[in-house]
Amino acid sequence: MATWSTRAHWVTGVHRPYIVAHRGASGYRPEHTLDAYRLAIALGADFIEPDLVVTADGVLVARHENELSASTDVAARPEFAGRRTTKDVTGNVVTGWFVEDFTAAELATLRATERFPELRQRNMLYEGRSPVPTFAEVVALARGEADRLGRPVGVYPETKLAGYFADLGLAHDEPLLADLAGAGPGVPVFIQSFEPSSLRRLAGRVEAPLVQLLDATGRLYDVEPVADGRADPTSQRGLADVAGYADVIGVHKSLLIPRDRHGRLGEPSGLMNRARAAGLAVHAWTFRNENVFLPAECRRGTDDSAFGDAFAEYDAFLRLGVDGLFTDFPDTALAACTSD
């Protein structure tokens, strides 16, 4: 694949790094709600990012994981008390309420809550106001806003826990393709996953660019390590393998610029240059304004929830030449990308 320019401004014509609203404008509203996505677009995001999980009746909905109590009011709903259970989710034992045990209609009765209530107390003002959106609703919002604003508004879905859901007979593929069919030309699309098998299944079926996600460890989630390093996607050989089915690597920012033992930004790792040599664009995640998430030299004061010098961190990655920025605060990212 990866035969296009690595500058990656080929989807929307934006001549700066793409601004991807991570779970919507989640620094200002509870994540993965239409309210958060709508605000993100108003703040200048090029793409809104829904993580997609699958309901019992095969509908894609936007949640960060399949367990619902971290981001909805399900635990306070007596009618669903009997749904609480314990499951093994890809090797992790989790107790709670799970999206695959609810129909889309049942999920529509739940309301979103703030994932970081101590850190983002102002977001709690908006708790209980927004239902769990379906992916079809997210696509419709992007299409409507693109028409209203006269500019492209993209969607950047992730097939979350793709293998887990496929094993349940609830694979993402068909509902994803069906929902994307309604996107229209004003809605550019990237499709991302941590699981190469999910992207490989989609590679021959979609025209949208595919994004191989890499967490801070740099591993591929459903590929067993092998002795010659082929499964290490940060190596030159590994990146060449990724370029066979994907167009972009979406990487934890520490893979690009690691932090030293004092929590300060260090020297670039060289991953950017290796990705360029493989013909891959690079999107970095996740940028946030609060001190607790920033490099030590960018923090201001001792309050974890206070905003630090986020612009200094953005500047380091803009100088590196990343092609996209995942952010909870799209307005800050836009200001960083467009400042003189």
WORA-V600221 format. One record per pair of residues at least 12 apart in sequence whose C-alpha atoms are under 10 Angstrom apart, sorted by the first residue. I is the first residue (numbers start at 0). J is the second residue. Records with the same first field share a line. If there is no record, write none. Layout:
I=J ; J
//
This chain:
0=202 ; 208 ; 209 ; 241 ; 242 ; 243 ; 244 ; 245 ; 246 ; 278 ; 279
1=208 ; 209 ; 239 ; 241 ; 242 ; 243 ; 244 ; 245 ; 246 ; 247 ; 277 ; 278 ; 279 ; 280
2=242 ; 246 ; 277 ; 278 ; 279
3=246 ; 278 ; 279 ; 280
4=275 ; 278 ; 279 ; 280
5=246 ; 247 ; 274 ; 275 ; 276 ; 277 ; 278 ; 279 ; 280 ; 281 ; 321 ; 322
6=275 ; 278 ; 279 ; 280 ; 281 ; 320 ; 321 ; 322 ; 323
7=246 ; 247 ; 279 ; 280 ; 281 ; 282 ; 321 ; 322 ; 323
8=280 ; 322 ; 323
10=151 ; 153 ; 186 ; 187 ; 188 ; 189 ; 207 ; 208
11=45 ; 46 ; 150 ; 151 ; 152 ; 153 ; 185 ; 186 ; 187 ; 188
12=151
13=45 ; 151
14=322 ; 336
15=317 ; 320 ; 321 ; 322 ; 323 ; 333 ; 336 ; 337
16=45 ; 281 ; 282 ; 317 ; 320 ; 321 ; 322 ; 323 ; 324 ; 332 ; 333 ; 336
17=44 ; 45 ; 46 ; 282 ; 321 ; 322 ; 323 ; 324 ; 325 ; 332 ; 333 ; 336
18=39 ; 43 ; 44 ; 45 ; 46 ; 47 ; 282 ; 322 ; 323 ; 324 ; 325 ; 326 ; 328 ; 329 ; 330 ; 331 ; 332 ; 333 ; 336
19=39 ; 40 ; 43 ; 44 ; 45 ; 46 ; 47 ; 48 ; 153 ; 154 ; 155 ; 282 ; 283 ; 284 ; 285 ; 323 ; 324 ; 325 ; 326 ; 327 ; 328 ; 329 ; 332
20=35 ; 36 ; 38 ; 39 ; 40 ; 42 ; 43 ; 44 ; 45 ; 46 ; 47 ; 48 ; 49 ; 154 ; 155 ; 285 ; 286 ; 324 ; 325 ; 326 ; 327 ; 328 ; 329 ; 330 ; 332
21=35 ; 36 ; 39 ; 44 ; 46 ; 47 ; 48 ; 49 ; 50 ; 155 ; 284 ; 285 ; 286 ; 287 ; 324 ; 325 ; 326 ; 327 ; 328 ; 329
22=35 ; 36 ; 39 ; 47 ; 48 ; 49 ; 50 ; 61 ; 62 ; 63 ; 155 ; 156 ; 325 ; 326 ; 327
23=35 ; 36 ; 37 ; 38 ; 39 ; 40 ; 44 ; 46 ; 47 ; 48 ; 49 ; 325 ; 326 ; 327 ; 328 ; 329
24=36 ; 37 ; 38 ; 39 ; 40 ; 41 ; 42 ; 44 ; 47 ; 48 ; 326 ; 327 ; 328 ; 329 ; 330
25=38 ; 39 ; 113 ; 114 ; 115 ; 119 ; 122 ; 287 ; 326 ; 327 ; 328 ; 329
26=39 ; 113 ; 115 ; 118 ; 119 ; 121 ; 122 ; 287 ; 288 ; 289 ; 326 ; 327 ; 328 ; 329
27=39 ; 113 ; 119 ; 120 ; 121 ; 122 ; 123 ; 125 ; 327 ; 328 ; 329
28=111 ; 112 ; 113 ; 119 ; 121 ; 122 ; 123 ; 124 ; 125 ; 126 ; 129 ; 327
29=70 ; 71 ; 111 ; 112 ; 113 ; 114 ; 115 ; 116 ; 119 ; 121 ; 122 ; 123 ; 124 ; 125 ; 126 ; 127 ; 128 ; 129
30=49 ; 61 ; 62 ; 63 ; 70 ; 111 ; 112 ; 113 ; 114 ; 115 ; 122 ; 131 ; 327
31=47 ; 48 ; 49 ; 50 ; 51 ; 60 ; 61 ; 62 ; 63 ; 70 ; 111 ; 112 ; 129 ; 130 ; 131 ; 132 ; 133 ; 137
32=49 ; 61 ; 62 ; 110 ; 111 ; 112 ; 128 ; 129 ; 130 ; 131 ; 132 ; 133 ; 137
33=61 ; 129 ; 130 ; 131 ; 132 ; 133 ; 136 ; 137 ; 140 ; 141
34=125 ; 128 ; 129 ; 130 ; 132
35=47 ; 129 ; 327
36=48 ; 49 ; 137 ; 140 ; 141 ; 154
37=137 ; 140 ; 141 ; 144
38=329 ; 330
39=326 ; 327 ; 328 ; 329 ; 330
40=140 ; 141 ; 144 ; 145 ; 148 ; 152 ; 153 ; 329 ; 330
41=144 ; 148 ; 329 ; 330
42=328 ; 329 ; 330 ; 331 ; 332 ; 333
43=152 ; 328 ; 329 ; 330 ; 331 ; 332 ; 333 ; 334
44=152 ; 153 ; 325 ; 326 ; 328 ; 329 ; 330 ; 332 ; 333
45=150 ; 151 ; 152 ; 153 ; 154 ; 155 ; 186 ; 187 ; 323 ; 329 ; 333
46=141 ; 151 ; 152 ; 153 ; 154 ; 155 ; 156 ; 186 ; 187 ; 188 ; 189 ; 325 ; 329
47=137 ; 138 ; 141 ; 152 ; 153 ; 154 ; 155 ; 156 ; 188 ; 325 ; 329
48=61 ; 137 ; 153 ; 154 ; 155 ; 156 ; 157 ; 189 ; 190 ; 191 ; 325 ; 326
49=61 ; 62 ; 63 ; 132 ; 133 ; 134 ; 137 ; 138 ; 154 ; 155 ; 156 ; 157 ; 158 ; 159
50=62 ; 63 ; 64 ; 134 ; 155 ; 156 ; 157 ; 158 ; 159 ; 160 ; 191 ; 192
51=63 ; 64 ; 65 ; 133 ; 134 ; 156 ; 157 ; 158 ; 159 ; 160 ; 161 ; 171 ; 175
52=64 ; 65 ; 66 ; 97 ; 98 ; 99 ; 133 ; 134 ; 157 ; 158 ; 159 ; 160 ; 161 ; 164 ; 169 ; 170 ; 171
53=65 ; 97 ; 98 ; 99 ; 100 ; 101 ; 102 ; 103 ; 133 ; 158 ; 159 ; 160 ; 161 ; 164 ; 165 ; 167 ; 169 ; 170 ; 171 ; 174
54=97 ; 98 ; 99 ; 100 ; 101 ; 102 ; 103 ; 104 ; 105 ; 106 ; 133 ; 164 ; 169
55=97 ; 98 ; 99 ; 100 ; 101 ; 102 ; 103 ; 167 ; 168 ; 169
56=99 ; 100 ; 101 ; 102 ; 103 ; 104 ; 169
57=99 ; 102 ; 103 ; 164 ; 168 ; 169 ; 170 ; 171 ; 173 ; 174
58=99 ; 102 ; 103 ; 104 ; 133 ; 134 ; 135 ; 169 ; 171 ; 173 ; 174 ; 175 ; 178
59=98 ; 103 ; 132 ; 133 ; 134 ; 135 ; 136 ; 158 ; 169 ; 170 ; 171 ; 172 ; 174 ; 175 ; 178
60=98 ; 103 ; 106 ; 107 ; 131 ; 132 ; 133 ; 134 ; 135 ; 136 ; 137
61=131 ; 132 ; 133 ; 134 ; 135 ; 136 ; 137 ; 156 ; 157 ; 159
62=98 ; 111 ; 131 ; 132 ; 133 ; 159
63=157 ; 159 ; 160
64=88 ; 97 ; 98 ; 159 ; 160
65=88 ; 95 ; 96 ; 97 ; 98 ; 99 ; 100 ; 159 ; 160 ; 164
66=83 ; 86 ; 88 ; 93 ; 94 ; 95 ; 96 ; 97 ; 98 ; 99
67=95 ; 96 ; 97 ; 98 ; 106 ; 109 ; 111
68=83 ; 94 ; 95 ; 96 ; 97 ; 111 ; 112 ; 114
69=95 ; 96 ; 111 ; 112 ; 113 ; 114 ; 115
70=109 ; 110 ; 111 ; 112 ; 113 ; 114 ; 115 ; 126 ; 131
71=106 ; 109 ; 110 ; 111 ; 112 ; 113 ; 114 ; 126 ; 127 ; 129 ; 130 ; 131
72=108 ; 109 ; 110 ; 111 ; 112 ; 113 ; 126 ; 127
73=95 ; 96 ; 97 ; 106 ; 108 ; 109 ; 110 ; 111 ; 112
74=95 ; 96 ; 109
75=109
76=108 ; 109
79=96 ; 101 ; 105
80=95 ; 96
81=96
82=95 ; 96 ; 97 ; 100 ; 101
83=95 ; 96 ; 97 ; 100
84=96 ; 97 ; 100
85=97
87=163
88=160 ; 163 ; 164
89=160 ; 162 ; 163 ; 220
99=164 ; 167 ; 169
103=131 ; 132 ; 133
106=130 ; 131 ; 132 ; 133
107=129 ; 130 ; 131 ; 132 ; 133
108=129 ; 130 ; 131
109=127 ; 128 ; 129 ; 130 ; 131
110=126 ; 127 ; 128 ; 129 ; 130 ; 131 ; 132
111=123 ; 125 ; 126 ; 127 ; 128 ; 129 ; 130 ; 131 ; 132
112=124 ; 125 ; 126 ; 127 ; 128 ; 129 ; 130
113=125 ; 126 ; 127
117=303 ; 304
118=289 ; 291 ; 302 ; 303 ; 304 ; 305
119=289 ; 304 ; 305
120=304
133=178
134=154 ; 156 ; 174 ; 175 ; 178 ; 179
135=174 ; 175 ; 177 ; 178 ; 179 ; 180 ; 181 ; 182
136=178
137=154 ; 156 ; 178 ; 182
138=152 ; 153 ; 154 ; 155 ; 156 ; 178 ; 179 ; 180 ; 181 ; 182 ; 183 ; 186 ; 188
139=178 ; 179 ; 181 ; 182 ; 183 ; 186
140=152 ; 154 ; 182 ; 186
141=153 ; 154 ; 182 ; 183 ; 185 ; 186 ; 187
142=154 ; 181 ; 182 ; 183 ; 184 ; 185 ; 186 ; 187
143=182 ; 185 ; 186
144=185 ; 186
145=184 ; 185 ; 186
146=185 ; 186
149=185
150=185 ; 186
151=184 ; 185 ; 186 ; 187
152=184 ; 185 ; 186 ; 187 ; 188
153=182 ; 184 ; 185 ; 186 ; 187 ; 188 ; 189
154=179 ; 182 ; 186 ; 187 ; 188 ; 189 ; 190
155=186 ; 187 ; 188 ; 189 ; 190 ; 191 ; 207 ; 208 ; 209 ; 210
156=175 ; 179 ; 188 ; 189 ; 190 ; 191 ; 192 ; 210
157=171 ; 189 ; 190 ; 191 ; 192 ; 193 ; 210 ; 212
158=170 ; 171 ; 172 ; 175 ; 190 ; 191 ; 192 ; 193 ; 194 ; 197 ; 198
159=171 ; 191 ; 192 ; 193 ; 194 ; 197
160=192 ; 193 ; 194 ; 197 ; 220
161=192 ; 193 ; 194 ; 195 ; 196 ; 197 ; 198 ; 221
162=194 ; 196 ; 197 ; 220 ; 221
165=197
170=197
171=197
172=197 ; 198 ; 200 ; 201 ; 204
173=201
175=190 ; 201
176=201 ; 204 ; 205
179=205 ; 207
187=207 ; 208
188=205 ; 206 ; 207 ; 208 ; 209
189=206 ; 207 ; 208 ; 209 ; 210 ; 246 ; 247
190=202 ; 205 ; 207 ; 208 ; 209 ; 210 ; 211 ; 245 ; 247
191=208 ; 209 ; 210 ; 211 ; 212 ; 245 ; 247 ; 248 ; 249
192=209 ; 210 ; 211 ; 212 ; 213 ; 219 ; 220 ; 248 ; 249
193=210 ; 211 ; 212 ; 213 ; 214 ; 218 ; 219 ; 220 ; 221 ; 248 ; 249 ; 250
194=211 ; 212 ; 213 ; 218 ; 219 ; 220 ; 221 ; 222
195=210 ; 211 ; 212 ; 219 ; 220 ; 221 ; 222 ; 241 ; 244 ; 245
196=219 ; 220 ; 221 ; 222 ; 244
197=211 ; 221
198=210 ; 211 ; 244 ; 245
199=241 ; 243 ; 244 ; 245
200=244
201=244
202=243 ; 244 ; 245
203=244
207=246
208=244 ; 245 ; 246 ; 247
209=242 ; 244 ; 245 ; 246 ; 247 ; 248 ; 249
210=241 ; 242 ; 244 ; 245 ; 246 ; 247 ; 248 ; 249 ; 250 ; 279 ; 280 ; 281 ; 282
211=232 ; 238 ; 241 ; 242 ; 244 ; 245 ; 246 ; 247 ; 248 ; 249 ; 250 ; 281 ; 282
212=232 ; 247 ; 248 ; 249 ; 250 ; 251 ; 282 ; 283 ; 284
213=232 ; 233 ; 248 ; 249 ; 250 ; 251 ; 252 ; 254 ; 283 ; 284
214=249 ; 250 ; 251 ; 252 ; 253 ; 254 ; 284
215=250 ; 251 ; 252 ; 253 ; 254 ; 255 ; 257 ; 284
216=233 ; 250 ; 251 ; 253 ; 254
217=230 ; 231 ; 232 ; 233 ; 234 ; 250 ; 251 ; 253 ; 254
218=230 ; 231 ; 232 ; 233
219=231 ; 232 ; 233
229=241
232=248 ; 270 ; 274
233=248 ; 250 ; 254 ; 269 ; 270 ; 271 ; 273 ; 274
234=269 ; 270 ; 273 ; 274
235=270 ; 272 ; 273 ; 274 ; 276 ; 277
236=273 ; 277
237=273 ; 274 ; 277
238=270 ; 273 ; 274 ; 275 ; 276 ; 277 ; 278 ; 279
239=273 ; 274 ; 276 ; 277 ; 278 ; 279
240=277
241=274 ; 277 ; 279
242=274 ; 277 ; 278 ; 279 ; 280
243=277
245=278 ; 279 ; 280
246=277 ; 278 ; 279 ; 280 ; 281
247=274 ; 278 ; 279 ; 280 ; 281 ; 282 ; 322 ; 323
248=271 ; 274 ; 279 ; 280 ; 281 ; 282 ; 283
249=280 ; 281 ; 282 ; 283 ; 284 ; 285 ; 322 ; 323 ; 324 ; 325
250=270 ; 281 ; 282 ; 283 ; 284 ; 285 ; 324 ; 325
251=282 ; 283 ; 284 ; 285 ; 286 ; 325
252=282 ; 283 ; 284 ; 285 ; 286 ; 316 ; 321 ; 324 ; 325
253=265 ; 267 ; 268 ; 283 ; 284 ; 285
254=267 ; 268 ; 269 ; 270 ; 271 ; 283
255=267 ; 268 ; 269 ; 270 ; 271 ; 272 ; 281 ; 283 ; 316 ; 319 ; 321
256=268 ; 269 ; 270 ; 271 ; 315 ; 316 ; 319
257=294
258=294 ; 295
259=294 ; 295
261=294 ; 295 ; 296
262=293 ; 294 ; 295 ; 296
263=293 ; 294 ; 295 ; 296 ; 297
264=293 ; 294 ; 295 ; 296 ; 297 ; 312 ; 315
265=294
267=315 ; 316 ; 319
269=319
271=319 ; 320 ; 321
272=319 ; 320
279=322
280=320 ; 321 ; 322 ; 323
281=320 ; 321 ; 322 ; 323 ; 324
282=320 ; 321 ; 322 ; 323 ; 324 ; 325
283=316 ; 321 ; 322 ; 323 ; 324 ; 325 ; 326
284=323 ; 324 ; 325 ; 326 ; 327
285=324 ; 325 ; 326 ; 327 ; 328
286=309 ; 312 ; 313 ; 324 ; 325 ; 326 ; 327 ; 328 ; 329 ; 331 ; 332
287=306 ; 307 ; 309 ; 312 ; 313 ; 325 ; 326 ; 327 ; 328 ; 329 ; 331 ; 332
288=304 ; 305 ; 306 ; 307 ; 308 ; 309 ; 310 ; 312 ; 326 ; 327 ; 328 ; 331 ; 332
289=302 ; 303 ; 304 ; 305 ; 306 ; 307 ; 308 ; 309
290=302 ; 303 ; 304 ; 305 ; 306 ; 307 ; 308 ; 309
291=303 ; 304 ; 305 ; 306 ; 307
292=304 ; 306 ; 307 ; 309
293=306 ; 307 ; 308 ; 309 ; 311 ; 312
294=307 ; 308 ; 309 ; 311 ; 312
295=307
296=308 ; 311 ; 312
297=309 ; 310 ; 311 ; 312
309=331 ; 332 ; 335
310=331 ; 332 ; 334 ; 335 ; 336 ; 338
311=335
312=335
313=331 ; 332 ; 334 ; 335 ; 336
314=335 ; 336
317=335 ; 336
324=336
//
